[in-house]
Amino acid sequence: MLVDGGSSINILFRNSLPALKLTPAQLKPYDAQFWGILPEQSSVPLGQIMLLVQFGTPDHFRTEFVNFVIADFDGTYHAILGHPSLTKYMAVPHYSYLVLKMPTEKGVVDGP
């Protein structure tokens, strides 16, 4: 998963659907196109889906529902978390160390 604080949407790539046991029938419509993934081309999404995303370990974690737009092409990553997710988790990314820190009831979760 790539954390991109400059991205205005959360993206899940088409090749990740089978691994998550998701089918196109489970997707909800998403009518807008997005730019910036493919050079000089807009992308028409397959749809959108709300998924539960968890960071941390079984005894110290943070879980939130995240809305993903499904890209109609395969990507190097499974997903891209944009600034909507960083805001929801109140997360602070440190790109040099590849660490993401976020508050929980038990303190700060940090890790990839």
Buried (B, 14 or more C-beta within 10 A) or exposed (E): BEBBBEBEBBBBBBBBBEEBEBEEEEBEEBEEEBEBBEEEEEBEBBBBBEBEBEBBEEEBEBEBEBBBBBBEEEBEBBBBBBBBBBEBBEBBBEEEEEEBBBEBEEEEBBEE
